[in-house]
Each structure stands twice: as structure tokens, then as C-alpha cells.
Amino acid sequence: MNKVRQIISKPVVIITLFTVFSIIASTQSLLRSPKEYTYQNETYTQTSYNNYQIFKSSFHHLVDDKDLYILYLDEHWDLYKYTPSFAAFFGFFASFPDWLGLNLWNLLNALVLAFAVYYLPKATNTQKGLILLICAIELITSLQNTQSNGLIAGLMVLTFVLLERDKPLWATLCVVFSVYIKLFGVLGFILFLFYPKKNRAALYSAMWAIVLFFLPLIFVSWQQYTTLLASFADMLTTDHDNSYGYSVLGWLHSWFGWNGNKFAVVGIGALLLILPMIQIKEYSDQHFRIKILASVLIWMVIFNHKAESPTFIIAMAGVALWFIFAQKNWVNITLFIIAFVFTSLSPTDIFPKSVRDNIVNPYCLKGVACILVWIKINIDLYTEHLGKRKNTHEIKEHHSA
């Protein structure tokens, strides 16, 4: 056991492991046979790293003055759903051949998360290594799908640690950049409530928002840019389908047949997310702040009606942060095991295909496990800290007597 702990406590081992995971995932994608998709009775052949192809093509469409937000089925399957700024950012990767660009992209997703966790203050290297190992399976899933979720998780954690280390300039860059990748990154701004220099952080955020907003103008005219922004807005307003994903909505639908208002559910979830923050006196407690970070990370996924399996690296990062710093009582240990088994292991071959197809997926168990952890985090945010204040008050009364 001591030997294992020594290995886990070495950052070079974990970072090397994440690098290897990234290279293997990229190699698998590059070597895998192309896939065929059928749309309106026509068949299209696409690469197995479709998401990377979408990102790369978005840059070429940007510089060619094309609409980013329409289907290009001869190039890739599905729509580009990110900002024009992200398309401009992806020009770096698009400038390389796929074998190199894809590897660099996956490495960015893996290593930003790894270095963010290793930047956590007041945590041992063993704790940091365990956090990353808990996230490893979900990270591999995201890397195999060449998605941006590992990067989002890393940017959220990095925002937190930079704020903890009193570096608001770079913290604001991380959270603003995450918003320009996926709009739900805006939840990262919640973290700024717990730190001083809020006015300065607001100015930094505005500065980075302006810089990233104007980034596409390196490649397109203002007229074309406004056209792209209008098309982006139109895509967002029309991108509402009947999917529920592995989310709270998916759980309510699959377990109870509920088909009500999505916005009502998200609104209730948002209220539950911010309610613990009325405990202003707890802002100085780092464990309270870590629980809030974990809650935000999980919330991003479980209240996203389009949450799919590769998205759960974000939620599992929250689960890992919560568990490593939480009390190790039987309730927390049981919930963690449930989350690890049904969130990370259920999509693997450990679960027979029949079980995945007939139980795990239809009943949204991947999401339900994280929902249970999120509920427990919210309970802890009240009970543990209220209990601590009560004990402190009783001690003061005892001394005064």
C-alpha cells in the first residue's frame, strides 16, 4: 500500500500517465476506420474523430467567409455550436496535419486539467494524484471523442486555484475563455464571490471578454463577423430538441415519465446552486469553497439537457474534488462508489452490453449517480458548516460563563 501511495504521490508519474492516455486516444481515433452517416437518404463518410474535424473545419470556414452554423456533411457530421472566437483559436491546431493537430488538441485537454489539479493549494501530492486518477476514465472517454470537456474542467479548476493564489488577472482569462468555448462556463463567475478585489476582477473579465470577442477580426471583416454572430444567435435559439441527456431532466423523464418545462427544472436547480452562498461567513473556509467548486462542476452537467457520456469528465472532476476533501464516513464512501461505478465504469466492458442497453442507459444511471453526489454536497454545505458555527458558539458561551 505504501508503494502504491508513493507512486500516486509523484506528479511526474500521473502527468506521464495522462500524456500516454492522450496519445493512445489520439492514435486510436486516427487509425479507426471512417464512419458512415445517413441524412435525408444520402450517405456520408466521415472520420472517426468527427468533433476535431468540426473544430478544424470551423477555422477554415471562418477564413473563407462561410457561415459557421450550417451543416457541411461532406466534411463532418453535426453542427458547429461554438463561438466564432473558438473557431479563430482553433486555427493553431488547424494549421497542422491531423496526426499532429489532434494529438496537440487532446494533450491540451488532458494536461490543462492535470496541471490545474497540481496547482491546488493546501493539498498533498497524494490527494492531487488521487483526484486525477478518479477522473482518468472519464477523461479518456472525452479524449476518444476529441471533445473540449477536459479543457473546460481544467479551466474551471484553474480559475479556482488562481483565485486561491490571488491571481485574478489569469483567473478571469480562464473563466472568460471557457465561456467562449461553451456558454455554461459562465457559471465559473460564481467563484469570484468568495474573494476580494471583485471590482478589479470585473475589469479584467471585461478586458478579456473584449479581447476574445474581437479575435475573429484577425481573419474576417466586421460585416462578416456580425453576420456570423447573428447566425450563432439563431442557431442557439433554434437548438432545442426533445433530448434529455444524462441529466436531471433525463432522470425525471426515464424514471417518472415527466415531460414538463425544462426551464423550470433548470431554474430550480440554479436556485439550489446559489442558496448555500447566503452563508457569507463561510467564504473564508477553503473547504466550503472547494464544495462550491465541486457543486458548480457537477451542476454544469446534470442540468444540461444535452449531457452525453464524454461531458462527464466535468462532473467527475467535481465528484473527485468533493470526495478527496470530504469526511470519509459510510455515506460519502457509498455515494462515491456508486458515482465511480455507474458514471465512470458503466460505459465500459465491465458492464455487459445488455445491462448497458437495457438498464444503465434507459434509466440514466450515469447521471443519477452524480445527481446523488450533488444533493449530498448541498446538504453538507448547510449541515457541516451550520454545525461548525453552532459548536463555535457553544464554546464561546462556555468560556464566557
Backbone hydrogen bonds, N-H to C=O, Kabsch-Sander energy under -0.5 kcal/mol:
donor,donor_aa,acceptor,acceptor_aa,energy
5,R,1,M,-2.5
6,Q,2,N,-2.3
7,I,3,K,-1.9
8,I,4,V,-2.7
9,S,5,R,-2.0
10,K,7,I,-1.4
13,V,10,K,-0.9
14,I,10,K,-1.5
15,I,11,P,-2.9
16,T,12,V,-1.9
17,L,13,V,-2.2
18,F,14,I,-2.5
19,T,15,I,-2.2
20,V,16,T,-2.5
21,F,17,L,-2.6
22,S,18,F,-2.1
23,I,19,T,-2.3
24,I,20,V,-2.7
25,A,21,F,-2.5
26,S,22,S,-2.3
27,T,23,I,-2.5
28,Q,24,I,-2.6
29,S,25,A,-1.9
30,L,26,S,-2.3
31,L,27,T,-2.2
32,R,28,Q,-1.7
35,K,46,Q,-2.6
37,Y,44,Y,-3.0
39,Y,42,E,-3.0
42,E,39,Y,-1.5
44,Y,37,Y,-3.4
46,Q,35,K,-3.1
46,Q,44,Y,-0.5
53,Q,49,Y,-1.9
54,I,50,N,-2.3
55,F,51,N,-2.3
56,K,52,Y,-3.0
57,S,53,Q,-2.7
58,S,54,I,-1.8
59,F,55,F,-1.1
59,F,56,K,-0.6
60,H,56,K,-1.4
61,H,57,S,-2.9
62,L,58,S,-2.1
63,V,59,F,-2.4
64,D,60,H,-1.4
65,D,62,L,-1.5
66,K,61,H,-3.0
70,I,67,D,-0.5
75,E,72,Y,-2.3
76,H,72,Y,-2.6
80,Y,68,L,-0.6
81,K,79,L,-0.5
83,T,180,Y,-0.9
87,A,83,T,-1.5
88,A,84,P,-2.0
89,F,85,S,-2.5
90,F,86,F,-2.2
91,G,88,A,-1.4
92,F,89,F,-1.4
94,A,90,F,-2.5
95,S,91,G,-1.1
96,F,93,F,-1.6
100,L,97,P,-1.1
101,G,97,P,-3.0
102,L,98,D,-2.6
103,N,99,W,-0.6
104,L,100,L,-2.5
105,W,101,G,-2.4
106,N,102,L,-2.5
107,L,103,N,-2.3
108,L,104,L,-2.1
109,N,105,W,-2.0
110,A,106,N,-2.3
111,L,107,L,-3.0
112,V,108,L,-2.0
113,L,109,N,-0.9
114,A,110,A,-1.8
115,F,111,L,-3.0
116,A,112,V,-2.0
117,V,113,L,-2.2
118,Y,114,A,-2.1
119,Y,115,F,-0.8
119,Y,116,A,-0.6
120,L,117,V,-1.6
123,A,120,L,-0.6
128,K,124,T,-2.3
129,G,125,N,-2.5
130,L,126,T,-2.3
131,I,127,Q,-2.3
132,L,128,K,-2.0
133,L,129,G,-2.2
134,I,130,L,-2.5
135,C,131,I,-1.4
136,A,132,L,-0.8
136,A,133,L,-0.6
139,L,135,C,-2.5
140,I,136,A,-2.5
141,T,137,I,-2.0
142,S,138,E,-2.2
143,L,139,L,-2.9
144,Q,140,I,-2.8
145,N,141,T,-1.0
146,T,143,L,-1.7
147,Q,142,S,-2.1
152,I,148,S,-2.1
153,A,149,N,-2.6
154,G,150,G,-2.4
155,L,151,L,-2.7
156,M,152,I,-2.2
157,V,153,A,-2.2
158,L,154,G,-2.7
159,T,155,L,-2.3
160,F,156,M,-1.8
161,V,157,V,-2.5
162,L,158,L,-2.3
163,L,159,T,-1.9
164,E,160,F,-2.4
165,R,161,V,-1.5
166,D,163,L,-1.7
167,K,162,L,-2.8
171,A,167,K,-2.0
172,T,168,P,-2.5
173,L,169,L,-1.2
174,C,170,W,-2.0
175,V,171,A,-2.1
176,V,172,T,-2.5
177,F,173,L,-2.6
178,S,174,C,-2.0
179,V,175,V,-1.6
180,Y,176,V,-1.8
181,I,177,F,-0.8
181,I,178,S,-0.5
182,K,178,S,-3.0
185,G,182,K,-2.4
186,V,183,L,-1.9
187,L,184,F,-1.7
188,G,185,G,-2.2
189,F,186,V,-1.8
190,I,187,L,-1.8
191,L,188,G,-1.3
192,F,189,F,-1.2
193,L,190,I,-1.8
194,F,191,L,-1.3
195,Y,192,F,-1.2
201,A,197,K,-2.4
202,A,198,K,-2.4
203,L,199,N,-2.0
204,Y,200,R,-2.7
205,S,201,A,-2.7
206,A,202,A,-2.2
207,M,203,L,-2.4
208,W,204,Y,-2.8
209,A,205,S,-2.6
210,I,206,A,-2.1
211,V,207,M,-2.4
212,L,208,W,-2.8
213,F,209,A,-2.0
214,F,210,I,-2.1
215,L,211,V,-0.6
217,L,214,F,-1.5
218,I,215,L,-1.9
219,F,216,P,-2.2
220,V,216,P,-1.7
225,Y,221,S,-2.2
226,T,222,W,-2.5
227,T,223,Q,-1.6
228,L,224,Q,-2.2
229,L,225,Y,-2.5
230,A,226,T,-2.0
231,S,227,T,-2.0
232,F,228,L,-2.6
233,A,229,L,-2.5
234,D,230,A,-2.1
235,M,231,S,-2.3
236,L,232,F,-2.2
237,T,233,A,-2.1
238,T,234,D,-1.6
239,D,235,M,-1.0
240,H,238,T,-1.8
241,D,239,D,-0.5
246,Y,307,A,-2.3
247,S,245,G,-1.5
248,V,302,I,-3.7
250,G,244,Y,-0.8
251,W,247,S,-2.7
252,L,248,V,-2.7
253,H,249,L,-2.2
254,S,250,G,-2.8
255,W,251,W,-2.4
256,F,252,L,-1.5
257,G,253,H,-1.4
258,W,252,L,-2.0
265,V,261,N,-1.4
266,V,262,K,-2.4
267,G,263,F,-2.4
268,I,264,A,-2.4
269,G,265,V,-2.5
270,A,266,V,-2.6
271,L,267,G,-2.1
272,L,268,I,-2.4
273,L,269,G,-1.9
274,I,270,A,-2.0
275,L,271,L,-1.8
277,M,274,I,-1.6
278,I,275,L,-2.0
279,Q,276,P,-1.5
280,I,278,I,-2.0
282,E,279,Q,-2.0
283,Y,280,I,-1.7
284,S,281,K,-0.5
285,D,282,E,-2.1
286,Q,284,S,-0.6
289,R,285,D,-1.9
290,I,286,Q,-2.5
291,K,287,H,-2.0
292,I,288,F,-2.0
293,L,289,R,-2.3
294,A,290,I,-2.7
295,S,291,K,-2.7
296,V,292,I,-2.6
297,L,293,L,-2.4
298,I,294,A,-2.2
299,W,295,S,-2.6
300,M,296,V,-2.1
301,V,297,L,-0.6
301,V,298,I,-1.1
302,I,298,I,-2.5
303,F,299,W,-1.8
304,N,301,V,-1.8
305,H,303,F,-0.7
307,A,304,N,-2.3
311,T,308,E,-1.6
312,F,308,E,-0.5
312,F,309,S,-1.7
313,I,310,P,-0.8
314,I,311,T,-1.8
315,A,311,T,-0.6
316,M,312,F,-2.8
317,A,313,I,-1.5
318,G,314,I,-1.3
319,V,315,A,-2.2
320,A,316,M,-2.7
321,L,317,A,-2.2
322,W,318,G,-2.4
323,F,319,V,-2.8
324,I,320,A,-2.5
325,F,321,L,-1.3
326,A,322,W,-1.0
326,A,323,F,-0.5
329,N,327,Q,-1.2
333,I,329,N,-2.4
334,T,330,W,-2.2
335,L,331,V,-2.5
336,F,332,N,-2.3
337,I,333,I,-2.4
338,I,334,T,-2.5
339,A,335,L,-2.5
340,F,336,F,-3.0
341,V,337,I,-2.8
342,F,338,I,-2.8
343,T,339,A,-2.2
344,S,339,A,-0.9
344,S,340,F,-0.9
345,L,340,F,-1.7
346,S,341,V,-1.1
348,T,345,L,-1.7
351,F,348,T,-1.3
355,V,352,P,-0.6
356,R,352,P,-2.2
357,D,353,K,-2.9
358,N,354,S,-2.0
359,I,355,V,-2.1
360,V,355,V,-2.1
361,N,356,R,-2.7
363,Y,359,I,-1.9
364,C,361,N,-1.5
365,L,360,V,-2.2
367,G,364,C,-0.6
368,V,364,C,-2.5
369,A,365,L,-1.9
370,C,366,K,-0.7
371,I,367,G,-2.2
372,L,368,V,-2.3
373,V,369,A,-1.5
374,W,370,C,-2.6
375,I,371,I,-2.3
376,K,372,L,-2.1
377,I,373,V,-2.5
378,N,374,W,-2.1
379,I,375,I,-2.1
380,D,376,K,-2.7
381,L,377,I,-2.3
382,Y,378,N,-0.8
382,Y,379,I,-0.9
383,T,379,I,-3.0
384,E,380,D,-1.3
385,H,380,D,-0.9
386,L,382,Y,-2.8
387,G,383,T,-2.4
388,K,384,E,-1.7
389,R,385,H,-2.0
390,K,386,L,-2.2
391,N,387,G,-2.4
392,T,388,K,-2.3
393,H,389,R,-2.4
394,E,390,K,-2.3
395,I,391,N,-2.3
396,K,392,T,-2.1
397,E,393,H,-2.3
398,H,394,E,-2.3
399,H,395,I,-2.3
400,S,396,K,-2.3
401,A,397,E,-1.8
